[in-house]
Amino acid sequence: MSRKWKNILGGLAVFTLLSGIIAVVGGLYILYSFGRDLPDYKQLADYEPPVVSRVYAGDGSLIKEYAREKRLFVPINAIPPKVIQAFLSAEDQNFYTHIGIDFKGLLRAVLVNVKNVITNRRPVGASTITQQVAKNFLLTNEVRFERKIKEAILSYRIEQTFSKDQILELYLNEIYLGQNSYGVAAAALNYFGKSLDELEVQEIAYLAALPKAPSNYHPVRRYNNAVGRRDWVLGRMEIEGFITEEEKLAAQNLPLGTVESGRARTFQANYFAEDVRRELKKTYGDDELYGGGLAVRSSLSPRLQAIAEREMKNGLVTYDRRHGWRGPLGNMDIFAAPYPTWKEEFIKKRTPLGVDSWQEAVVVDVNDEVAIIATKEALKNSETFEALPKQSISLAEVKWARKWLPGERRGPQVESVTEVLAQGDIIAVEAIETEEPSIGSPFGLRQIPEINGALVALDPHTGRVLAMVGGYDFTRSEYNRATQAKRQPGSAFKPFVYSVALEQGFTPSSLVLDAPFVIDQGYGMGKWKPRNSSNKFYGPSTLRLGIEKSRNLMTVRIAQNVKMENVVEVAERFGITEDMPDLLSMSLGAGETTLLDLTAAYGMIVNGGKKIEPSLIDRIQDRYGNTIYRHDDRACVGCVSEEWQYQNSPELPDERDDVLDPVTSYQLVSMMEGVVQRGTGVRIRALRRPLAGKTGTTDDSFDTWFVGFSPDMVVGVFVGFDAPRSLGRGEEGSSVAVPIFRDFMRDALKDEAPTPFRIPEGVRLVRVDATTGQLAGAGAKNTILEAFRQGSFPTKNAQVLDGFNSLVQTKTKLNTGTGGIY
C-alpha cells in the first residue's frame, strides 16, 4: 500500500474516531441537558386517574354518570385479549420487544415520510405505546424536537421501571378516544352501549382506530372515514395473526352500529338523579363526585319511576285541558316566501322545552271542520310542498280548547276549528288513533301545562324512595317540587292533629261539634272564623267523619281541646316542619312543608308508628369496591349468605324509634281508609284494594295534595302553580291530586295481590253506626267496623257538652274482653 493511501486511511480512521467521540459526547450532552429536569416518571406507580362516578337504580340499571373526564378504570387482567391485540396491531406491533423506542418503526416512518412529503401527504408518526404514555402522563402535546427527545428518554426509563403489562394498563385507561371517552371501557359504553367483554371484533377494531385522531373518524359525521380506518385495523389484526381472513372479511362487511353516546342502557330519572348528585356533592365534594369513581346504588325502582313520570304528566295535562287553550307556540307567514325558504325557517326554530314527548307542527290550512298541518319531521323529508304527507287535526280534537280566561275560567264551547287555529300557527301535536274519518294521518292538539306538581313513592318501612317526579319536565325546570318546594299541606295535615286526640283518649267514634267557631286573634288581628269548604255545619260528628269529609271546624275544635303546643310537638316528631307557631290556624295545614317530608310522615303512620328517614341512596362504594356508606347500617351477626340455603335467614334488629303508638297508628290508618271508601278520596275506591290517605286543599285552592298508602308503599302527590295562584273554582285535592294517585297505584300494584292493612295487638274491631259512632244493634244498616283500643268501646249513650265552642264526646266504658267483633 502506498504512503498516500496509508495517509488517507489514517485520516479516515481519525475522522471516524473523532466523529464517534463527538457523537458520544453529544449524546451524553443531550441526555444530560434534556434529562435533568424531566418529570418524575415513578409517580406512575401511584396512578389514580379521575374515574367516572356512576349512579345505579335498585335493579342495577344505570341512571347517571358524573365526570369531568369520562373514564372507567379497568385492570389489565380484566381487559379482553382481543382489545389488547387490536390496539397493538394499530399502534405498536413491536410493543413487547422494543425498549420504549422502536428503532425499526422509526426508520420505517422516516422512509414513509420522505415519500409522503414528495406526494404531499400527511406525515405519519412513530411513537410507541410507551412514548404515548410518557407524552400523555408527563409531557405536553406540543410538536417540538425537544419534546420528542424528552419523550424518548422518559420512555426508556419507564421501560426499565415498569412491566409491559403495567405500561399497557396505563395506556388503555388513559387514552382519549373521542366523545369525552377516556380509556377503552368508557369508549365501549359511549360508542356501543356495551362493556368491554361484550364487544364484537368489528367494534373493537373501531375503538383501536380512534387514538390517532378521534374527530377524523366520527361514527356519524365521518362515517366513511371511520369504516375505512376500522377496516385497516382489521387488516392489521389479520397480518399479526390475531384473526383469520374469514373473520376479517365478515367484520368488514358489517355496519359500524354505534349508539348515541351510550344512552342505550341509561334509565332517565333526572329529578331523582339531581337530588342524588346534590347529596353526593355535599358529603364528598366535587373532586370525589366527578373523579372519585364512586359506585352509588340508589333506591329507585325504574318500573315505578316510569309509571310516576307518565301519570304525573297525564294528570297535569288533564287539569290543563279543563282550563282552556292559551294559544299557539308561535306563528309564521308560510306563504310570504317560497316553500323551501319557510320550511327551513321553521325547521331551524328551536323546539320549545316540554314538547319533546310530542311533535311540533305548523298549520298550513284550516277550515271549520279540520286543520291541515305539517310536522317538522314531515317537512324534513319532503322536497316540495305537494309532496308533504297529509296530516290533520279534526274538530273533535280541538273541542277541549275553549279560550282560557283569567281566574282559570274558560270561554264558550268550540264550534269550529278556526276558533282555535289559524294558518301559520306553530303548535304541539301528537299522533292518535281514531275511528272517525280523517284527512291523512290524524293528530291531536296538545298544550304544555302551566301548572306543575310532584310525586313521591317510598317504602314506609325503610324510607327508601322508590320513585320521584319533581315537575312536568326537567328540561323546562330543574327545580324539584318534591324536595325543594315548601308549600302549605292544607287538610293533608289533619291526621296529625287527630293523632294527638287519639293519644289523649279520644276514639274514632268520639263526637265533636261541627258548628261555627270564632276566636279573637289578639290586638289588631281581628277575629278568625274558619269554615268548612262546603260552607255548611253538620252538628255532632265522629272523628272518623271529620277525617273522611275533611271537616275544618271539627279539626280546629280538636286542636283547641288537645292544645296546639302538642300538635306542634307531633309535627316536629314526624319531621313535617320545624318551629311551627302554635296558632290554631296551623291545625288546618297553614304551616309549610315539602312533599317528601309529608309523605315520609304518612309512612310512619302506616308502618305502625316507627321513625323513618327518606333516603335516595342504599350504598356507596369507592373505586376499589370498598363500601363507604350504607343506609341500613345495622349489624347482622351470622350473616353468611352461603349458609342461608341450609338455615333460616338471620333476623335483623329493629332499631327504629317509636314516634306513635301502634294502636293509634292503626286507628288513623282505618280512618283514612274511610277517606277512600266514603270520603274525599272516593275516586280511588274503584281500584278495589286496601288503600288509604288524605286529601289536602289550601285556601282559594292554591295548593292541592293527596298523600296515601297501601300496606307497603306510601305515595304523595302535590299539584300547584310555581307562582302560587288559585287552580280555579271547584278544583281541590280530590279533583286534581287524587286521580294522579289513583292512576299511579292502579299500575304500580297491578301485579300484587291485595293485602289488608296489618292490625297490631291491642286493637278491637267493633261494629258501630257509621254516623253516630254508637254500637250497632241487630239488623242495623249503615254500619262499619271501627277500631278501638282494647278495653274501651262506646256505650249507647252520648252526652253533648254545653258551650258555643264546646267539644262533644261519647262516653266510654272499660271492657276487659280479649277482642272480637261486635
C-alpha positions in Angstrom: 0.0 0.0 0.0 1.4 3.4 -0.9 2.2 6.1 1.6 -0.6 8.2 0.0 -3.3 5.6 0.8 -2.0 5.0 4.2 -2.4 8.7 5.0 -5.9 8.7 3.6 -6.9 5.6 5.6 -5.3 7.1 8.7 -7.2 10.3 8.2 -10.5 8.4 7.8 -9.8 6.5 11.0 -9.0 9.6 12.9 -12.2 11.3 11.5 -14.3 8.3 12.4 -12.9 8.2 15.9 -13.4 11.9 16.4 -16.9 11.6 14.9 -17.7 8.8 17.4 -16.3 10.8 20.3 -18.3 13.8 19.2 -21.5 11.7 18.8 -21.0 10.1 22.2 -20.2 13.4 23.8 -23.2 15.0 22.0 -25.4 12.1 23.0 -24.3 12.4 26.6 -24.8 16.2 26.5 -28.3 15.7 25.1 -29.1 13.1 27.7 -27.8 15.4 30.4 -29.3 18.6 29.0 -32.8 17.2 28.3 -32.9 14.5 31.0 -32.1 16.6 34.1 -35.4 18.4 34.6 -37.8 15.7 33.4 -41.0 14.9 35.4 -40.8 12.1 38.0 -41.9 9.1 36.0 -42.0 7.0 39.2 -45.3 8.7 40.1 -47.0 6.5 37.5 -46.8 3.7 40.1 -49.3 5.6 42.2 -51.6 6.4 39.2 -55.1 7.1 40.3 -56.9 8.7 37.3 -60.1 10.7 37.6 -62.8 8.0 37.2 -66.5 8.5 36.4 -68.9 8.2 39.3 -72.0 6.2 38.4 -75.5 6.1 39.9 -77.5 2.9 39.6 -81.1 2.1 40.2 -82.2 -0.5 42.7 -82.3 -3.1 39.9 -78.8 -2.2 38.6 -79.9 0.0 35.7 -77.5 2.9 35.1 -79.2 6.2 35.9 -76.4 8.8 35.6 -72.7 9.3 35.3 -70.7 12.2 36.7 -67.3 13.0 35.4 -65.0 15.7 34.1 -63.2 13.0 32.1 -65.5 10.1 31.4 -63.2 7.2 32.4 -63.7 3.7 33.8 -60.5 2.2 35.1 -60.1 -1.5 34.1 -57.1 -3.5 35.3 -55.1 -5.2 32.5 -56.1 -8.7 33.5 -59.8 -7.7 33.0 -59.3 -6.3 29.5 -60.2 -8.9 26.9 -57.2 -10.2 24.8 -58.9 -9.1 21.5 -58.9 -5.5 22.7 -55.2 -5.6 23.5 -54.4 -7.3 20.2 -56.4 -4.6 18.2 -54.5 -1.7 19.8 -51.1 -3.4 19.4 -51.9 -4.1 15.7 -52.9 -0.5 15.1 -50.4 1.4 17.4 -47.3 -0.7 18.3 -46.8 -4.1 16.7 -43.4 -4.5 18.4 -44.5 -3.4 21.9 -43.4 -6.5 23.7 -39.9 -6.5 22.1 -38.7 -2.9 22.0 -37.1 -0.9 24.8 -39.5 2.0 24.7 -38.3 3.3 21.3 -39.0 1.2 18.2 -35.9 1.9 16.0 -37.2 -0.3 13.2 -40.5 1.5 13.3 -38.7 4.8 13.4 -36.7 4.1 10.3 -39.7 2.8 8.5 -41.6 6.0 9.4 -38.7 8.2 8.1 -38.8 6.4 4.8 -42.6 6.7 4.5 -42.5 10.4 5.4 -39.9 11.1 2.7 -42.4 9.6 0.2 -45.3 11.5 1.8 -43.5 14.8 1.5 -42.9 14.2 -2.2 -46.6 13.2 -2.7 -47.9 16.0 -0.4 -49.4 13.5 2.1 -49.8 13.8 5.8 -46.6 12.6 7.7 -47.0 9.5 9.9 -45.8 9.2 13.5 -43.6 6.6 15.0 -44.4 6.8 18.7 -44.6 3.6 20.6 -47.3 3.0 23.2 -44.6 3.7 25.9 -43.9 7.0 24.2 -47.6 7.9 24.2 -47.8 7.1 27.9 -44.8 9.4 28.5 -46.5 12.2 26.5 -50.0 11.7 27.9 -49.0 11.5 31.5 -45.8 13.5 31.9 -45.4 15.9 28.9 -47.4 18.3 26.7 -48.8 17.8 23.2 -46.6 20.5 21.6 -44.9 19.3 18.4 -41.3 20.2 19.1 -38.0 18.4 18.6 -37.1 18.9 22.3 -40.3 17.2 23.4 -39.6 14.2 21.3 -36.1 13.8 22.9 -37.6 14.1 26.4 -40.3 11.6 25.3 -37.7 9.1 24.2 -35.7 9.5 27.4 -38.7 9.0 29.6 -39.9 6.0 27.6 -36.6 4.2 28.1 -36.7 5.0 31.9 -40.4 3.9 32.1 -39.5 0.6 30.4 -36.8 0.0 33.0 -39.1 0.6 35.9 -42.5 -0.9 34.8 -43.6 -4.1 33.2 -45.0 -4.2 29.8 -48.5 -5.0 31.2 -48.3 -2.1 33.6 -47.5 0.3 30.8 -50.3 -1.2 28.6 -52.7 -0.8 31.5 -51.8 2.9 31.9 -52.2 3.4 28.2 -55.6 1.7 27.7 -57.1 3.5 30.6 -55.8 7.0 29.8 -56.0 7.2 26.0 -58.6 9.8 24.7 -61.0 8.2 22.2 -63.4 11.0 21.4 -66.9 11.9 22.7 -65.5 12.6 26.2 -64.3 9.0 26.4 -61.1 8.4 28.3 -60.0 4.8 28.2 -61.3 1.8 26.4 -64.0 0.9 28.9 -65.7 4.3 28.7 -65.4 4.3 24.9 -67.1 0.9 24.7 -70.1 2.3 26.6 -70.2 5.6 24.8 -70.0 4.2 21.3 -71.7 0.9 21.6 -73.5 0.8 25.0 -71.6 -2.3 25.9 -69.0 -3.4 28.4 -65.6 -4.5 27.0 -66.3 -8.2 27.3 -69.5 -7.7 25.1 -67.7 -6.1 22.2 -67.5 -7.8 18.8 -64.4 -7.8 16.8 -65.5 -5.0 14.4 -66.4 -2.9 17.3 -63.0 -3.5 19.0 -61.3 -2.6 15.7 -63.2 0.7 15.6 -62.0 1.7 19.1 -58.5 0.8 18.1 -58.8 3.1 15.1 -59.5 6.2 17.2 -56.3 7.1 19.1 -54.6 8.9 16.2 -57.5 11.4 15.6 -60.9 10.6 17.0 -62.6 13.6 15.3 -61.5 12.3 11.9 -63.3 9.1 12.5 -66.6 10.3 14.0 -69.2 7.5 13.5 -71.8 9.8 12.1 -70.1 12.9 10.6 -67.2 11.0 9.2 -68.8 7.6 8.7 -66.8 6.5 5.6 -63.5 7.6 7.1 -64.5 5.7 10.3 -65.3 2.5 8.4 -62.2 2.7 6.3 -59.9 3.1 9.4 -61.7 0.3 11.2 -61.2 -2.0 8.2 -57.5 -1.1 8.1 -57.2 -2.1 11.8 -58.9 -5.4 10.9 -56.4 -5.9 8.2 -53.5 -5.3 10.6 -55.1 -7.8 13.0 -55.1 -10.4 10.3 -51.4 -9.7 9.4 -50.4 -10.0 13.0 -52.2 -13.4 13.2 -54.9 -12.3 15.7 -57.8 -13.0 13.4 -58.3 -15.2 10.3 -59.0 -13.8 6.9 -62.6 -15.1 7.1 -63.1 -13.2 10.4 -61.6 -10.1 8.9 -63.9 -10.2 5.8 -67.0 -10.9 7.9 -66.3 -8.0 10.2 -65.5 -5.6 7.3 -68.9 -6.4 5.8 -70.8 -5.2 8.9 -72.0 -1.6 9.5 -70.4 0.4 12.3 -73.5 0.2 14.5 -72.7 2.8 17.2 -75.3 4.2 19.6 -75.8 7.8 20.7 -73.4 8.5 23.5 -74.0 5.2 25.2 -77.6 6.1 26.1 -78.9 2.6 25.2 -78.5 1.4 28.8 -79.2 4.6 30.8 -82.6 5.0 32.5 -83.7 8.6 32.7 -84.8 9.8 36.1 -83.5 13.4 36.1 -85.1 14.9 39.2 -84.1 11.9 41.3 -80.5 11.8 39.9 -80.1 15.5 40.5 -81.0 15.1 44.2 -78.6 12.3 44.5 -75.9 14.5 42.9 -76.6 17.3 45.4 -76.3 14.8 48.3 -73.0 13.3 47.0 -71.5 16.8 46.4 -72.5 17.9 49.9 -71.0 14.8 51.5 -67.9 14.1 49.4 -67.2 17.3 47.4 -66.7 18.0 43.7 -63.4 16.1 43.3 -64.7 12.8 44.6 -68.0 13.2 42.8 -66.6 14.0 39.4 -63.4 11.9 39.6 -63.5 9.6 42.5 -65.1 6.6 40.7 -68.0 6.3 43.2 -70.4 3.5 42.6 -73.8 4.6 44.0 -76.6 2.1 44.4 -79.8 4.1 44.8 -83.3 3.1 45.9 -85.0 3.9 42.7 -87.4 1.4 41.1 -87.3 2.0 37.3 -90.7 0.4 36.8 -92.4 2.7 39.4 -90.4 5.7 38.2 -91.7 5.2 34.6 -95.3 5.0 35.9 -94.8 8.1 38.1 -93.4 10.1 35.2 -96.3 9.1 32.9 -99.2 9.6 35.4 -97.8 12.9 36.7 -97.7 14.3 33.1 -101.1 12.9 32.3 -102.6 14.4 35.4 -101.1 17.9 34.7 -102.2 17.8 31.1 -105.7 16.7 32.1 -106.1 19.6 34.5 -104.7 22.0 31.9 -107.1 20.9 29.3 -110.0 21.6 31.7 -109.0 25.2 31.8 -108.7 26.0 28.2 -106.4 27.0 25.3 -103.8 29.7 25.8 -102.9 29.9 22.2 -100.2 28.6 19.8 -96.5 28.4 20.5 -95.9 31.0 17.7 -96.9 32.0 14.2 -95.2 32.5 10.9 -96.3 33.6 7.4 -95.9 30.4 5.5 -96.7 31.9 2.1 -94.6 35.1 2.3 -91.6 33.1 0.9 -91.2 30.0 -1.3 -91.7 26.6 0.3 -88.0 25.8 0.8 -87.4 29.1 2.5 -90.2 29.0 5.1 -89.7 25.3 5.5 -86.0 25.8 6.5 -87.0 28.7 8.7 -89.5 26.5 10.6 -87.1 23.6 10.9 -84.4 25.8 12.3 -86.8 27.2 15.0 -85.8 25.8 18.4 -88.5 23.4 19.7 -89.9 24.7 23.0 -88.9 22.8 26.1 -91.6 20.4 27.2 -92.7 19.4 23.7 -90.2 16.5 23.5 -92.7 13.8 24.0 -94.9 15.3 21.3 -94.2 16.8 17.9 -94.0 20.4 16.6 -96.1 21.3 13.6 -97.3 24.3 11.6 -100.9 24.8 10.4 -100.8 25.1 6.6 -104.6 25.3 6.0 -107.7 25.4 8.2 -111.5 25.4 7.8 -114.4 24.8 10.2 -114.0 21.1 10.3 -110.3 20.4 10.0 -106.8 21.9 10.2 -104.2 20.6 7.8 -100.8 20.5 9.4 -97.2 19.7 8.6 -94.9 18.3 11.4 -91.2 19.1 11.4 -90.4 15.5 10.6 -92.7 15.6 7.6 -91.1 18.8 6.3 -87.6 17.5 6.7 -88.5 14.6 4.4 -90.4 16.5 1.7 -88.6 18.4 -1.1 -91.8 20.1 -2.4 -95.0 21.4 -0.8 -97.0 19.0 -2.9 -95.0 16.0 -1.6 -96.0 16.7 2.0 -97.9 13.7 3.6 -101.5 14.5 4.6 -101.7 15.2 8.3 -104.7 16.8 10.0 -106.5 17.7 13.3 -110.3 17.3 13.3 -112.9 19.4 15.1 -113.3 16.7 17.7 -109.6 17.0 18.7 -109.9 20.8 19.4 -113.2 20.7 21.3 -111.3 20.9 24.6 -109.5 24.1 23.5 -112.0 26.6 24.8 -110.4 30.0 25.3 -108.5 30.4 28.6 -109.8 33.3 30.7 -108.3 34.9 33.8 -109.1 33.0 37.0 -108.7 29.6 35.4 -112.0 30.1 33.6 -112.9 29.1 30.0 -114.7 30.7 27.1 -117.7 29.3 25.2 -117.7 25.9 23.6 -115.7 25.4 20.4 -117.9 25.0 17.3 -115.3 25.4 14.6 -111.6 24.6 14.2 -111.0 28.2 13.0 -111.9 29.4 16.5 -108.8 27.7 17.8 -106.3 27.6 15.0 -105.2 29.8 12.1 -102.9 29.4 9.1 -99.2 29.6 10.2 -99.8 28.7 13.8 -97.0 26.7 15.3 -98.4 24.1 17.7 -97.7 20.9 19.6 -99.4 17.8 18.3 -99.5 14.1 19.0 -100.3 11.2 16.6 -103.5 9.5 17.6 -105.7 6.6 16.7 -109.3 7.4 15.8 -112.3 5.6 14.2 -113.5 8.9 12.8 -112.8 9.7 9.1 -109.7 11.9 8.7 -107.6 13.5 6.1 -104.4 11.6 6.1 -102.7 10.9 9.5 -104.8 12.0 12.4 -103.3 14.2 15.2 -104.5 15.7 18.4 -103.8 19.2 19.6 -101.6 19.5 22.7 -100.5 22.2 25.1 -97.7 22.5 27.6 -99.3 22.9 31.0 -98.6 26.0 33.0 -99.3 24.1 36.2 -96.7 21.9 37.9 -96.5 19.3 40.5 -94.6 16.4 42.1 -95.0 12.8 43.1 -93.0 10.7 45.6 -93.3 7.0 46.3 -91.4 5.4 49.1 -91.2 2.3 51.2 -92.9 3.1 54.6 -90.8 0.6 56.5 -87.4 1.8 55.4 -87.8 5.3 53.9 -86.3 4.2 50.6 -87.6 6.5 47.9 -88.8 4.3 45.0 -89.9 7.0 42.6 -89.7 10.8 42.4 -91.0 13.2 39.9 -90.2 16.8 40.7 -92.1 18.6 37.9 -93.6 18.4 34.5 -90.3 18.4 32.6 -86.8 18.6 33.9 -85.6 20.4 30.7 -88.1 23.2 31.4 -87.2 23.5 35.1 -84.7 21.6 37.3 -86.5 22.9 40.4 -87.6 19.8 42.3 -91.0 20.4 43.8 -90.9 17.2 45.8 -87.9 18.2 47.8 -87.3 21.9 47.4 -90.7 23.5 47.3 -92.2 24.3 50.7 -96.0 24.6 50.4 -99.0 24.5 52.8 -100.3 21.0 53.1 -103.8 22.1 54.0 -106.1 19.3 55.1 -103.4 16.8 54.5 -102.0 17.8 57.9 -105.2 16.9 59.7 -104.3 13.3 60.5 -101.5 14.5 62.8 -104.0 16.7 64.7 -106.2 13.7 65.1 -103.3 11.6 66.3 -102.9 13.9 69.3 -106.6 13.5 70.1 -106.3 9.7 69.9 -103.3 9.7 72.1 -105.2 11.8 74.7 -108.1 9.3 74.9 -110.4 10.1 72.0 -111.7 7.3 69.9 -112.6 7.3 66.2 -116.3 7.3 67.4 -115.9 10.3 69.7 -118.3 13.1 68.8 -117.1 16.6 68.0 -119.3 19.6 67.3 -119.3 20.8 63.8 -120.6 24.3 64.2 -119.5 27.9 63.7 -116.2 28.7 65.5 -114.9 32.2 66.3 -111.7 33.2 68.1 -110.2 36.6 68.8 -106.6 36.5 67.4 -105.4 39.5 69.5 -104.8 43.2 69.2 -105.1 44.4 65.6 -105.6 41.0 64.1 -109.4 40.7 64.4 -111.4 37.6 64.8 -110.7 34.3 63.0 -113.8 32.5 61.6 -112.8 29.2 59.9 -115.3 27.4 57.8 -115.9 24.1 56.0 -115.2 24.0 52.3 -119.0 23.4 51.8 -119.9 26.4 53.9 -122.2 24.1 55.9 -122.4 22.9 59.5 -123.2 19.3 60.4 -123.6 19.3 64.2 -122.1 16.5 66.3 -120.0 14.2 64.2 -117.5 11.4 64.8 -113.8 11.9 64.5 -113.9 9.4 61.6 -116.4 11.6 59.7 -114.2 14.6 60.5 -111.3 13.0 58.6 -113.4 11.3 55.9 -115.2 14.5 55.0 -112.3 16.8 55.9 -114.2 19.0 58.3 -112.3 22.1 59.2 -114.4 23.2 62.1 -114.1 19.9 63.9 -110.3 19.9 63.4 -110.0 23.4 64.9 -112.1 22.4 67.9 -110.0 19.3 68.4 -106.7 21.3 68.2 -108.1 23.8 70.8 -109.0 20.9 73.1 -105.7 19.0 72.9 -103.6 22.2 72.9 -101.7 23.4 69.9 -98.3 23.0 71.6 -99.0 19.2 71.5 -99.8 19.5 67.8 -96.6 21.4 67.2 -94.6 18.7 69.0 -96.2 16.0 66.8 -95.3 18.0 63.6 -91.7 18.1 64.8 -91.7 14.5 65.9 -92.8 13.3 62.5 -90.3 15.6 60.7 -93.1 17.6 58.9 -91.9 21.0 59.9 -89.8 22.9 62.5 -90.6 26.0 64.5 -94.2 25.9 63.7 -96.1 28.6 65.6 -98.8 27.2 68.0 -101.6 29.1 66.3 -104.9 27.3 65.7 -104.7 28.1 62.0 -101.7 25.7 61.8 -104.1 22.8 62.6 -105.6 23.3 59.1 -102.2 23.0 57.4 -101.2 26.6 57.3 -97.6 25.7 58.0 -95.2 24.8 55.2 -93.5 21.5 54.4 -92.1 19.6 51.4 -93.9 16.7 49.7 -91.1 14.3 50.6 -91.3 15.1 54.3 -95.1 14.9 54.4 -95.0 11.6 52.5 -92.5 10.1 54.9 -94.6 11.2 57.9 -97.6 9.3 56.4 -95.2 6.3 56.1 -94.7 6.4 59.8 -98.4 6.1 60.3 -98.9 3.1 58.1 -95.7 1.3 59.4 -97.1 1.2 63.0 -95.5 4.4 64.3 -91.8 3.8 63.5 -89.4 6.6 62.7 -88.1 6.6 59.1 -85.8 9.0 57.2 -86.4 9.3 53.5 -83.4 8.0 51.6 -82.3 8.0 48.0 -79.1 6.1 48.4 -78.7 2.5 49.6 -75.0 2.0 49.4 -71.8 3.8 48.1 -68.6 2.0 47.1 -65.3 3.7 46.3 -63.2 2.9 43.2 -61.7 -0.2 44.9 -65.1 -1.7 45.7 -65.0 -0.8 49.4 -68.3 0.2 51.0 -68.0 3.7 52.4 -71.7 4.3 53.1 -74.7 2.1 53.8 -78.2 3.3 54.5 -79.1 0.2 56.5 -76.1 0.2 58.9 -77.5 -2.5 61.3 -75.0 -5.2 62.3 -76.0 -8.6 61.1 -74.5 -11.3 63.3 -74.1 -14.6 61.5 -75.0 -13.2 58.0 -73.1 -15.8 55.9 -75.1 -16.0 52.7 -73.6 -19.3 51.7 -75.2 -20.9 54.7 -78.7 -19.5 54.2 -79.7 -22.4 52.0 -79.3 -24.6 55.0 -80.9 -22.4 57.6 -83.4 -19.6 58.1 -82.1 -16.2 57.2 -81.0 -14.3 60.3 -83.3 -11.8 61.9 -82.1 -8.2 61.9 -82.9 -6.0 64.9 -85.5 -3.2 64.5 -83.7 -0.1 65.7 -86.3 2.4 64.5 -87.5 4.8 67.2 -91.2 4.9 68.1 -93.0 8.1 67.1 -96.6 6.9 67.6 -98.3 4.1 69.5 -99.1 1.2 67.1 -102.8 1.2 68.1 -103.1 4.9 67.4 -101.3 4.4 64.1 -103.8 1.7 63.1 -106.8 3.8 64.1 -105.5 6.6 61.8 -105.0 4.1 59.0 -108.5 2.8 59.4 -110.0 6.3 59.5 -108.0 7.2 56.3 -109.2 4.0 54.7 -112.6 5.5 55.1 -111.5 8.6 53.2 -111.1 6.3 50.2 -114.3 4.3 50.8 -116.7 7.1 51.6 -114.9 10.5 51.8 -112.9 13.0 49.7 -110.8 10.2 48.1 -113.7 8.1 46.9 -112.5 8.2 43.3 -109.7 5.7 44.4 -112.3 3.2 45.6 -112.6 1.9 42.0 -109.3 0.1 42.4 -110.9 -2.3 44.9 -107.9 -2.9 47.1 -106.9 -1.7 50.6 -105.8 1.9 50.2 -106.0 4.9 52.5 -104.9 8.5 52.5 -106.0 12.1 52.9 -106.7 15.0 50.5 -105.4 18.5 51.1 -106.5 21.8 49.6 -105.4 25.2 50.8 -107.3 28.5 50.8 -108.6 29.5 47.4 -107.2 26.2 46.0 -103.6 27.4 45.8 -102.2 24.0 46.6 -103.8 20.6 46.2 -102.5 17.3 47.7 -103.2 13.7 48.2 -101.0 11.5 50.4 -102.0 7.9 50.5 -100.7 4.4 51.0 -101.1 0.7 50.7 -99.7 -1.5 53.4 -96.2 -1.4 51.8 -96.0 1.8 49.8 -96.8 5.4 50.5 -97.3 7.9 47.7 -97.6 11.7 47.9 -98.9 13.9 45.2 -98.8 17.7 45.0 -100.2 20.0 42.3 -100.0 23.8 42.1 -98.6 26.7 40.2 -95.0 27.7 40.9 -96.0 31.3 41.5 -99.0 30.4 43.8 -102.4 31.3 42.4 -105.8 29.6 42.5 -106.3 26.5 40.5 -109.8 27.6 39.8 -113.3 27.3 41.1 -114.1 23.7 42.2 -110.6 22.4 41.9 -109.5 20.6 45.1 -107.2 17.8 46.1 -110.0 15.3 45.2 -110.2 16.5 41.6 -106.6 17.2 40.8 -104.2 15.1 43.0 -106.5 12.1 43.7 -106.7 11.0 40.1 -102.9 11.0 39.7 -102.5 8.9 42.9 -105.3 6.5 41.7 -103.8 6.0 38.3 -100.3 5.6 39.7 -101.5 2.9 42.2 -103.5 1.2 39.5 -100.4 0.2 37.6 -97.9 0.2 40.4 -99.9 -2.5 42.3 -101.5 -4.4 39.4 -99.3 -7.5 39.7 -99.6 -7.7 43.5 -102.4 -9.5 45.4 -104.4 -7.1 47.6 -103.0 -7.1 51.1 -105.1 -5.9 54.1 -103.6 -3.4 56.5 -101.8 -5.1 59.4 -103.7 -4.9 62.7 -101.4 -4.7 65.8 -102.1 -6.2 69.1 -104.3 -4.2 71.3 -106.9 -3.2 68.6 -110.5 -4.3 69.0 -112.8 -4.1 65.9 -116.4 -3.2 66.9 -119.4 -2.8 64.7 -120.9 0.7 65.1 -123.2 3.1 63.4 -121.2 4.9 60.7 -122.9 8.2 61.5 -123.2 8.3 65.3 -120.4 6.0 66.2 -122.6 4.1 68.7 -122.8 0.4 69.0 -124.8 -1.1 66.1 -128.0 -3.0 67.0 -129.2 -6.2 65.5 -130.1 -5.7 61.8 -128.8 -2.1 61.8 -127.8 -0.7 58.4 -125.0 1.8 57.6 -122.6 0.1 59.9 -118.8 -0.1 59.9 -116.1 -2.0 61.8 -114.5 0.6 64.0 -111.0 0.3 65.5 -110.9 0.8 69.3 -108.1 0.4 71.8 -108.7 -2.9 73.6 -110.5 -2.3 76.8 -112.7 0.6 75.6 -115.6 0.9 73.2 -118.7 3.1 73.1 -121.9 2.8 75.0 -125.4 3.6 73.7 -125.4 7.0 75.5 -123.8 10.2 74.3 -123.5 13.5 76.1 -123.5 16.9 74.4 -121.5 19.4 76.4 -122.8 22.9 76.6 -120.9 26.0 75.3 -120.6 27.6 71.9 -117.2 26.2 71.2 -117.6 23.1 73.3 -116.5 19.6 72.3 -118.9 16.6 72.3 -117.5 13.3 73.3 -119.1 9.8 73.6 -118.9 8.2 77.0 -116.8 5.1 77.1 -116.8 2.1 79.4 -114.0 -0.2 80.3 -114.2 -3.6 78.8 -111.7 -6.3 79.7 -112.5 -8.7 76.9 -109.8 -10.2 74.8 -111.1 -9.0 71.4 -113.6 -9.9 68.8 -116.0 -8.1 66.5 -119.2 -6.6 67.8 
